[in-house]
Amino acid sequence: MEVEILDAKNSKSLGKCRVQAETTIKALKNEVQNLKPSMPVHRQALRSEPRGKTLKDSDTLQSLGISTGGKIYVKDLGPQISWKGVFLAEYAGPIFVYLIFYQRPSFIYGSAAANPVSLTANIAAACWVGHYAKRLLETVFVHRFSHATMPLMNLFKNCTYYWAFAGYVAYHVNHPLFTEPNTVVMYAGLAGFIVSELGNFSIHMLLRNLRPAGSTVRKIPKPDANPLSQLFNFVSCPNYTYEFLSWLSFSVMTTCVPALIFTAAGMYQMTVWAIGKHKNYKKEFKEYPKCRKAILPFVL
């Protein structure tokens, strides 16, 4: 059968594709690329209506009710970059930026640079670098991405956010006038940071094992034998909960207002993501636990 491909922007016909009823949207994207080589598969969003919902790669034309003479609209998503590439760039930057302030304070503060650096500043640097080093390793060895690419502009947006906050926080924590908090407060914050980082890692490992390699299978995440994964009994996105607790603990450890602002900004964005994922879970799984919140147990 033949299916006509049209530009979603102006409904201009790009040509017709000879396909089978069992042809998937993923396979159809290859045909669209043959019609328009400047639009590779990762730049395509196929729809049954010009402004309709993007069709899933696993859908078949038959399951969508599309027969011979049917029409499919394609939207050009613009230049793309791999998710892994974006993550590596946005996580490597904060390490580099922070270490400039920590290891070369004279570049920033001149002759007023503190020497030696305070104990809290030393520990904060280790925590900061450790956190982003963990993220880099997780990007390479742990995370399995459901989408291969994202818009190229996200690279600049994400890097600006992470790199700028790295400089903002590092400037104050490593400043010659930085005042260390009470020792008890500092070590309490450090303990909270370490536990939260371990919790975040345990959730990432659980989510990785939930999705077989090379698939987009979705299941209801549940706690495993790791006690830190028990947070799944209360929230849909405990990885975000632990991430928030990590930076809240870092803020307590350093008693640094810019760190707290960074924590608040991150919490806002993660809350938006968590609420969206929570709604999708409830929509997709009828048996999804009703007692779970999105990101904060019993609250949100």
C-alpha atoms as a printed R data frame, in Angstrom:
    type eleno elety resid chain resno      x      y      z
1   ATOM     1    CA   MET     A     1  0.000  0.000  0.000
2   ATOM     2    CA   GLU     A     2  0.999  3.641 -0.397
3   ATOM     3    CA   VAL     A     3  1.148  6.270  2.351
4   ATOM     4    CA   GLU     A     4  1.634  9.949  1.606
5   ATOM     5    CA   ILE     A     5  4.159 11.875  3.729
6   ATOM     6    CA   LEU     A     6  3.432 15.554  4.353
7   ATOM     7    CA   ASP     A     7  5.304 18.342  6.105
8   ATOM     8    CA   ALA     A     8  3.520 19.053  9.409
9   ATOM     9    CA   LYS     A     9  4.425 22.731  9.135
10  ATOM    10    CA   ASN     A    10  2.761 23.538  5.819
11  ATOM    11    CA   SER     A    11  1.064 20.253  4.767
12  ATOM    12    CA   LYS     A    12  3.257 20.154  1.648
13  ATOM    13    CA   SER     A    13  3.620 16.651  0.236
14  ATOM    14    CA   LEU     A    14  7.117 15.149  0.439
15  ATOM    15    CA   GLY     A    15  6.166 12.103 -1.594
16  ATOM    16    CA   LYS     A    16  4.659  8.656 -1.177
17  ATOM    17    CA   CYS     A    17  6.056  5.516  0.447
18  ATOM    18    CA   ARG     A    18  5.208  1.939 -0.512
19  ATOM    19    CA   VAL     A    19  4.802  0.067  2.786
20  ATOM    20    CA   GLN     A    20  3.004 -2.849  4.416
21  ATOM    21    CA   ALA     A    21  0.228 -2.733  6.988
22  ATOM    22    CA   GLU     A    22  2.689 -4.231  9.494
23  ATOM    23    CA   THR     A    23  5.285 -1.494  8.884
24  ATOM    24    CA   THR     A    24  6.246  0.233 12.124
25  ATOM    25    CA   ILE     A    25  6.655  3.957 12.585
26  ATOM    26    CA   LYS     A    26 10.345  3.304 13.186
27  ATOM    27    CA   ALA     A    27 10.667  1.608  9.806
28  ATOM    28    CA   LEU     A    28  8.605  4.320  8.137
29  ATOM    29    CA   LYS     A    29 11.100  6.923  9.349
30  ATOM    30    CA   ASN     A    30 13.743  5.251  7.171
31  ATOM    31    CA   GLU     A    31 11.448  5.658  4.183
32  ATOM    32    CA   VAL     A    32 10.926  9.321  5.039
33  ATOM    33    CA   GLN     A    33 14.696  9.782  5.188
34  ATOM    34    CA   ASN     A    34 14.923  8.327  1.688
35  ATOM    35    CA   LEU     A    35 12.384 10.908  0.523
36  ATOM    36    CA   LYS     A    36 14.175 13.745  2.298
37  ATOM    37    CA   PRO     A    37 17.846 12.934  3.083
38  ATOM    38    CA   SER     A    38 18.243 16.221  4.992
39  ATOM    39    CA   MET     A    39 15.875 14.843  7.644
40  ATOM    40    CA   PRO     A    40 17.490 11.743  9.265
41  ATOM    41    CA   VAL     A    41 15.351  9.529 11.478
42  ATOM    42    CA   HIS     A    42 16.348 11.225 14.742
43  ATOM    43    CA   ARG     A    43 15.069 14.592 13.467
44  ATOM    44    CA   GLN     A    44 11.626 13.197 12.684
45  ATOM    45    CA   ALA     A    45  8.418 13.289 14.714
46  ATOM    46    CA   LEU     A    46  5.687 11.449 12.817
47  ATOM    47    CA   ARG     A    47  2.032 12.295 13.444
48  ATOM    48    CA   SER     A    48 -1.365 11.309 12.103
49  ATOM    49    CA   GLU     A    49 -2.425 14.991 12.237
50  ATOM    50    CA   PRO     A    50 -0.316 18.135 11.608
51  ATOM    51    CA   ARG     A    51 -0.512 19.150 15.289
52  ATOM    52    CA   GLY     A    52 -1.301 15.722 16.681
53  ATOM    53    CA   LYS     A    53  0.546 13.589 19.172
54  ATOM    54    CA   THR     A    54  3.891 12.115 18.126
55  ATOM    55    CA   LEU     A    55  3.459  8.459 17.154
56  ATOM    56    CA   LYS     A    56  5.453  5.774 18.956
57  ATOM    57    CA   ASP     A    57  8.195  3.968 17.044
58  ATOM    58    CA   SER     A    58  6.647  0.618 17.983
59  ATOM    59    CA   ASP     A    59  3.220  1.473 16.503
60  ATOM    60    CA   THR     A    60  2.291 -0.182 13.207
61  ATOM    61    CA   LEU     A    61  0.306  1.492 10.469
62  ATOM    62    CA   GLN     A    62 -2.376 -1.159 10.891
63  ATOM    63    CA   SER     A    63 -2.699 -0.524 14.637
64  ATOM    64    CA   LEU     A    64 -3.089  3.195 13.887
65  ATOM    65    CA   GLY     A    65 -5.868  2.537 11.394
66  ATOM    66    CA   ILE     A    66 -3.815  3.851  8.470
67  ATOM    67    CA   SER     A    67 -4.527  2.134  5.144
68  ATOM    68    CA   THR     A    68 -3.596  2.765  1.530
69  ATOM    69    CA   GLY     A    69 -3.959  6.406  0.636
70  ATOM    70    CA   GLY     A    70 -3.458  7.420  4.247
71  ATOM    71    CA   LYS     A    71 -1.437 10.428  5.291
72  ATOM    72    CA   ILE     A    72  1.397 10.824  7.794
73  ATOM    73    CA   TYR     A    73  2.735 14.205  8.842
74  ATOM    74    CA   VAL     A    74  6.397 14.690  9.714
75  ATOM    75    CA   LYS     A    75  7.801 17.460 11.881
76  ATOM    76    CA   ASP     A    76 11.474 18.380 11.605
77  ATOM    77    CA   LEU     A    77 12.856 18.450 15.165
78  ATOM    78    CA   GLY     A    78 15.963 20.311 14.054
79  ATOM    79    CA   PRO     A    79 19.623 19.468 14.737
80  ATOM    80    CA   GLN     A    80 19.987 16.713 17.322
81  ATOM    81    CA   ILE     A    81 22.687 15.514 19.711
82  ATOM    82    CA   SER     A    82 22.913 12.287 21.688
83  ATOM    83    CA   TRP     A    83 21.623 12.276 25.254
84  ATOM    84    CA   LYS     A    84 24.900 10.751 26.393
85  ATOM    85    CA   GLY     A    85 26.878 13.530 24.706
86  ATOM    86    CA   VAL     A    86 24.821 16.224 26.444
87  ATOM    87    CA   PHE     A    87 25.156 14.534 29.831
88  ATOM    88    CA   LEU     A    88 28.915 14.143 29.503
89  ATOM    89    CA   ALA     A    89 29.351 17.811 28.606
90  ATOM    90    CA   GLU     A    90 27.045 19.200 31.280
91  ATOM    91    CA   TYR     A    91 28.596 17.035 34.038
92  ATOM    92    CA   ALA     A    92 32.253 17.408 33.108
93  ATOM    93    CA   GLY     A    93 32.004 21.209 33.069
94  ATOM    94    CA   PRO     A    94 31.121 21.678 36.757
95  ATOM    95    CA   ILE     A    95 34.192 19.682 37.798
96  ATOM    96    CA   PHE     A    96 36.493 21.820 35.685
97  ATOM    97    CA   VAL     A    97 34.877 25.104 36.726
98  ATOM    98    CA   TYR     A    98 34.794 24.293 40.436
99  ATOM    99    CA   LEU     A    99 38.421 23.160 40.487
100 ATOM   100    CA   ILE     A   100 39.585 26.480 39.022
101 ATOM   101    CA   PHE     A   101 38.282 28.237 42.137
102 ATOM   102    CA   TYR     A   102 39.529 25.509 44.468
103 ATOM   103    CA   GLN     A   103 42.988 24.729 43.059
104 ATOM   104    CA   ARG     A   104 43.858 28.115 41.578
105 ATOM   105    CA   PRO     A   105 42.202 30.642 43.923
106 ATOM   106    CA   SER     A   106 44.821 33.268 43.085
107 ATOM   107    CA   PHE     A   107 43.365 33.412 39.554
108 ATOM   108    CA   ILE     A   108 40.049 34.538 41.045
109 ATOM   109    CA   TYR     A   109 40.813 36.310 44.313
110 ATOM   110    CA   GLY     A   110 44.348 37.566 43.649
111 ATOM   111    CA   SER     A   111 46.712 38.020 46.567
112 ATOM   112    CA   ALA     A   112 43.810 37.742 49.025
113 ATOM   113    CA   ALA     A   113 43.382 34.025 48.226
114 ATOM   114    CA   ALA     A   114 43.148 31.911 51.387
115 ATOM   115    CA   ASN     A   115 46.146 29.742 52.149
116 ATOM   116    CA   PRO     A   116 45.685 27.102 53.402
117 ATOM   117    CA   VAL     A   117 42.126 26.356 52.296
118 ATOM   118    CA   SER     A   118 39.655 25.608 55.102
119 ATOM   119    CA   LEU     A   119 38.697 22.039 56.007
120 ATOM   120    CA   THR     A   120 35.107 22.652 54.923
121 ATOM   121    CA   ALA     A   121 36.268 23.959 51.530
122 ATOM   122    CA   ASN     A   122 38.420 20.844 51.076
123 ATOM   123    CA   ILE     A   123 35.545 18.520 51.917
124 ATOM   124    CA   ALA     A   124 33.111 20.518 49.777
125 ATOM   125    CA   ALA     A   125 35.442 20.228 46.782
126 ATOM   126    CA   ALA     A   126 35.702 16.463 47.275
127 ATOM   127    CA   CYS     A   127 31.914 16.167 47.498
128 ATOM   128    CA   TRP     A   128 31.334 18.367 44.456
129 ATOM   129    CA   VAL     A   129 33.842 16.509 42.282
130 ATOM   130    CA   GLY     A   130 32.672 13.135 43.598
131 ATOM   131    CA   HIS     A   131 29.063 13.913 42.735
132 ATOM   132    CA   TYR     A   132 29.757 14.875 39.132
133 ATOM   133    CA   ALA     A   133 32.321 12.102 38.657
134 ATOM   134    CA   LYS     A   134 29.566  9.702 39.751
135 ATOM   135    CA   ARG     A   135 27.208 11.257 37.225
136 ATOM   136    CA   LEU     A   136 29.757 10.856 34.437
137 ATOM   137    CA   LEU     A   137 30.331  7.195 35.281
138 ATOM   138    CA   GLU     A   138 26.585  6.572 35.478
139 ATOM   139    CA   THR     A   139 26.130  8.187 32.065
140 ATOM   140    CA   VAL     A   140 28.676  5.821 30.528
141 ATOM   141    CA   PHE     A   141 27.976  2.596 32.423
142 ATOM   142    CA   VAL     A   142 24.528  2.763 34.052
143 ATOM   143    CA   HIS     A   143 21.911  4.869 32.278
144 ATOM   144    CA   ARG     A   144 19.851  3.420 29.454
145 ATOM   145    CA   PHE     A   145 18.202  6.140 27.414
146 ATOM   146    CA   SER     A   146 14.732  5.634 25.965
147 ATOM   147    CA   HIS     A   147 15.477  8.286 23.307
148 ATOM   148    CA   ALA     A   148 18.689  8.416 21.311
149 ATOM   149    CA   THR     A   149 18.876 12.180 20.847
150 ATOM   150    CA   MET     A   150 17.626 15.555 22.057
151 ATOM   151    CA   PRO     A   151 17.614 19.012 20.399
152 ATOM   152    CA   LEU     A   152 21.103 20.465 20.003
153 ATOM   153    CA   MET     A   153 20.091 23.680 21.792
154 ATOM   154    CA   ASN     A   154 19.640 21.664 24.998
155 ATOM   155    CA   LEU     A   155 23.406 21.262 25.112
156 ATOM   156    CA   PHE     A   156 23.929 25.007 25.500
157 ATOM   157    CA   LYS     A   157 20.990 25.462 27.879
158 ATOM   158    CA   ASN     A   158 22.001 22.601 30.166
159 ATOM   159    CA   CYS     A   159 25.697 23.468 30.156
160 ATOM   160    CA   THR     A   160 24.951 27.108 30.976
161 ATOM   161    CA   TYR     A   161 22.857 26.036 33.973
162 ATOM   162    CA   TYR     A   162 25.366 23.578 35.431
163 ATOM   163    CA   TRP     A   163 28.548 25.454 34.627
164 ATOM   164    CA   ALA     A   164 27.269 28.832 35.825
165 ATOM   165    CA   PHE     A   165 26.028 27.427 39.132
166 ATOM   166    CA   ALA     A   166 29.365 25.642 39.593
167 ATOM   167    CA   GLY     A   167 31.162 28.972 39.385
168 ATOM   168    CA   TYR     A   168 28.582 30.712 41.588
169 ATOM   169    CA   VAL     A   169 28.844 28.144 44.391
170 ATOM   170    CA   ALA     A   170 32.618 27.656 44.098
171 ATOM   171    CA   TYR     A   171 33.272 31.393 44.258
172 ATOM   172    CA   HIS     A   172 31.642 31.637 47.678
173 ATOM   173    CA   VAL     A   173 32.783 28.342 49.243
174 ATOM   174    CA   ASN     A   174 36.422 28.989 48.308
175 ATOM   175    CA   HIS     A   175 36.341 32.721 49.030
176 ATOM   176    CA   PRO     A   176 39.029 34.080 51.426
177 ATOM   177    CA   LEU     A   177 36.247 35.442 53.634
178 ATOM   178    CA   PHE     A   178 34.377 32.130 53.780
179 ATOM   179    CA   THR     A   179 33.446 31.292 57.378
180 ATOM   180    CA   GLU     A   180 33.365 27.617 58.305
181 ATOM   181    CA   PRO     A   181 30.240 26.316 60.036
182 ATOM   182    CA   ASN     A   182 30.177 24.550 63.378
183 ATOM   183    CA   THR     A   183 32.057 21.222 63.171
184 ATOM   184    CA   VAL     A   184 28.956 19.246 64.163
185 ATOM   185    CA   VAL     A   185 26.882 20.967 61.475
186 ATOM   186    CA   MET     A   186 29.575 20.392 58.867
187 ATOM   187    CA   TYR     A   187 29.910 16.667 59.586
188 ATOM   188    CA   ALA     A   188 26.131 16.221 59.819
189 ATOM   189    CA   GLY     A   189 25.809 17.745 56.367
190 ATOM   190    CA   LEU     A   190 28.596 15.527 55.064
191 ATOM   191    CA   ALA     A   191 26.901 12.401 56.429
192 ATOM   192    CA   GLY     A   192 23.614 13.409 54.805
193 ATOM   193    CA   PHE     A   193 25.386 14.045 51.504
194 ATOM   194    CA   ILE     A   194 27.093 10.642 51.458
195 ATOM   195    CA   VAL     A   195 23.922  8.710 52.331
196 ATOM   196    CA   SER     A   196 21.923 10.625 49.722
197 ATOM   197    CA   GLU     A   197 24.529  9.971 47.025
198 ATOM   198    CA   LEU     A   198 24.449  6.256 47.813
199 ATOM   199    CA   GLY     A   199 20.649  6.344 47.712
200 ATOM   200    CA   ASN     A   200 20.656  8.112 44.365
201 ATOM   201    CA   PHE     A   201 23.062  5.548 42.921
202 ATOM   202    CA   SER     A   202 20.987  2.631 44.242
203 ATOM   203    CA   ILE     A   203 17.871  4.001 42.515
204 ATOM   204    CA   HIS     A   204 19.719  4.459 39.235
205 ATOM   205    CA   MET     A   205 20.920  0.850 39.391
206 ATOM   206    CA   LEU     A   206 17.410 -0.399 40.134
207 ATOM   207    CA   LEU     A   207 15.970  1.548 37.203
208 ATOM   208    CA   ARG     A   208 18.697  0.237 34.919
209 ATOM   209    CA   ASN     A   209 17.927 -3.362 35.845
210 ATOM   210    CA   LEU     A   210 14.223 -2.670 35.295
211 ATOM   211    CA   ARG     A   211 14.730 -2.038 31.582
212 ATOM   212    CA   PRO     A   212 16.449 -4.754 29.487
213 ATOM   213    CA   ALA     A   213 19.241 -3.505 27.252
214 ATOM   214    CA   GLY     A   214 18.075 -2.312 23.844
215 ATOM   215    CA   SER     A   215 14.423 -2.097 24.840
216 ATOM   216    CA   THR     A   216 11.928  0.560 25.903
217 ATOM   217    CA   VAL     A   217 10.054 -1.751 28.282
218 ATOM   218    CA   ARG     A   218  8.329  0.072 31.137
219 ATOM   219    CA   LYS     A   219  7.468 -1.550 34.455
220 ATOM   220    CA   ILE     A   220  6.347 -0.294 37.829
221 ATOM   221    CA   PRO     A   221  9.561  0.299 39.806
222 ATOM   222    CA   LYS     A   222  9.572 -1.413 43.198
223 ATOM   223    CA   PRO     A   223 12.108 -1.572 46.049
224 ATOM   224    CA   ASP     A   224 14.720 -4.320 45.964
225 ATOM   225    CA   ALA     A   225 16.920 -5.765 48.723
226 ATOM   226    CA   ASN     A   226 18.820 -2.483 49.071
227 ATOM   227    CA   PRO     A   227 17.274 -0.619 52.056
228 ATOM   228    CA   LEU     A   228 17.904  2.728 50.342
229 ATOM   229    CA   SER     A   229 15.507  1.704 47.575
230 ATOM   230    CA   GLN     A   230 12.620  1.535 50.059
231 ATOM   231    CA   LEU     A   231 11.872  5.141 49.202
232 ATOM   232    CA   PHE     A   232 10.039  3.722 46.179
233 ATOM   233    CA   ASN     A   233  7.272  2.793 48.623
234 ATOM   234    CA   PHE     A   234  6.581  6.492 49.091
235 ATOM   235    CA   VAL     A   235  7.525  8.366 45.894
236 ATOM   236    CA   SER     A   236  7.643  7.709 42.167
237 ATOM   237    CA   CYS     A   237 11.011  9.419 41.604
238 ATOM   238    CA   PRO     A   238 13.264  8.688 44.611
239 ATOM   239    CA   ASN     A   239 16.333  9.438 42.486
240 ATOM   240    CA   TYR     A   240 15.184 13.072 42.441
241 ATOM   241    CA   THR     A   241 14.405 12.939 46.160
242 ATOM   242    CA   TYR     A   242 17.943 11.761 46.923
243 ATOM   243    CA   GLU     A   243 19.383 14.339 44.531
244 ATOM   244    CA   PHE     A   244 17.536 17.082 46.418
245 ATOM   245    CA   LEU     A   245 18.704 15.707 49.767
246 ATOM   246    CA   SER     A   246 22.306 15.564 48.506
247 ATOM   247    CA   TRP     A   247 22.368 19.263 47.687
248 ATOM   248    CA   LEU     A   248 20.388 20.224 50.757
249 ATOM   249    CA   SER     A   249 23.011 18.388 52.823
250 ATOM   250    CA   PHE     A   250 25.782 20.121 50.868
251 ATOM   251    CA   SER     A   251 24.138 23.467 51.672
252 ATOM   252    CA   VAL     A   252 24.018 22.583 55.370
253 ATOM   253    CA   MET     A   253 27.606 21.359 55.305
254 ATOM   254    CA   THR     A   254 28.874 24.622 53.809
255 ATOM   255    CA   THR     A   255 26.187 26.961 55.218
256 ATOM   256    CA   CYS     A   256 26.449 28.624 51.817
257 ATOM   257    CA   VAL     A   257 23.443 30.570 50.500
258 ATOM   258    CA   PRO     A   258 24.426 30.170 46.803
259 ATOM   259    CA   ALA     A   259 24.480 26.395 47.361
260 ATOM   260    CA   LEU     A   260 20.983 26.626 48.808
261 ATOM   261    CA   ILE     A   261 19.834 28.655 45.777
262 ATOM   262    CA   PHE     A   262 21.297 25.947 43.530
263 ATOM   263    CA   THR     A   263 19.403 23.359 45.586
264 ATOM   264    CA   ALA     A   264 16.132 25.280 45.255
265 ATOM   265    CA   ALA     A   265 16.534 25.720 41.488
266 ATOM   266    CA   GLY     A   266 17.269 22.032 41.050
267 ATOM   267    CA   MET     A   267 14.374 21.031 43.278
268 ATOM   268    CA   TYR     A   268 11.959 23.141 41.250
269 ATOM   269    CA   GLN     A   269 12.991 21.527 37.964
270 ATOM   270    CA   MET     A   270 13.053 18.010 39.414
271 ATOM   271    CA   THR     A   271  9.594 18.552 40.894
272 ATOM   272    CA   VAL     A   272  8.244 19.445 37.441
273 ATOM   273    CA   TRP     A   273  9.815 16.290 35.985
274 ATOM   274    CA   ALA     A   274  8.671 14.116 38.890
275 ATOM   275    CA   ILE     A   275  5.046 15.271 38.691
276 ATOM   276    CA   GLY     A   276  5.038 14.544 34.957
277 ATOM   277    CA   LYS     A   277  6.485 11.053 35.451
278 ATOM   278    CA   HIS     A   278  4.127 10.374 38.342
279 ATOM   279    CA   LYS     A   279  1.113 11.227 36.176
280 ATOM   280    CA   ASN     A   280  2.413  9.031 33.362
281 ATOM   281    CA   TYR     A   281  2.905  6.107 35.738
282 ATOM   282    CA   LYS     A   282 -0.687  6.406 37.011
283 ATOM   283    CA   LYS     A   283 -2.036  6.720 33.473
284 ATOM   284    CA   GLU     A   284 -0.029  3.780 32.129
285 ATOM   285    CA   PHE     A   285 -0.456  1.344 35.035
286 ATOM   286    CA   LYS     A   286 -3.945  0.858 36.497
287 ATOM   287    CA   GLU     A   287 -2.448 -1.016 39.458
288 ATOM   288    CA   TYR     A   288  0.059  1.756 40.263
289 ATOM   289    CA   PRO     A   289  0.366  2.242 44.066
290 ATOM   290    CA   LYS     A   290 -1.996  5.020 45.150
291 ATOM   291    CA   CYS     A   291  0.019  5.817 48.277
292 ATOM   292    CA   ARG     A   292  2.990  7.160 46.317
293 ATOM   293    CA   LYS     A   293  3.655 10.851 45.863
294 ATOM   294    CA   ALA     A   294  5.820 12.313 43.095
295 ATOM   295    CA   ILE     A   295  8.994 13.426 44.896
296 ATOM   296    CA   LEU     A   296  8.415 14.199 48.612
297 ATOM   297    CA   PRO     A   297  6.848 11.447 50.777
298 ATOM   298    CA   PHE     A   298  3.314 12.290 51.996
299 ATOM   299    CA   VAL     A   299  3.638 15.846 50.656
300 ATOM   300    CA   LEU     A   300  4.220 16.262 46.915
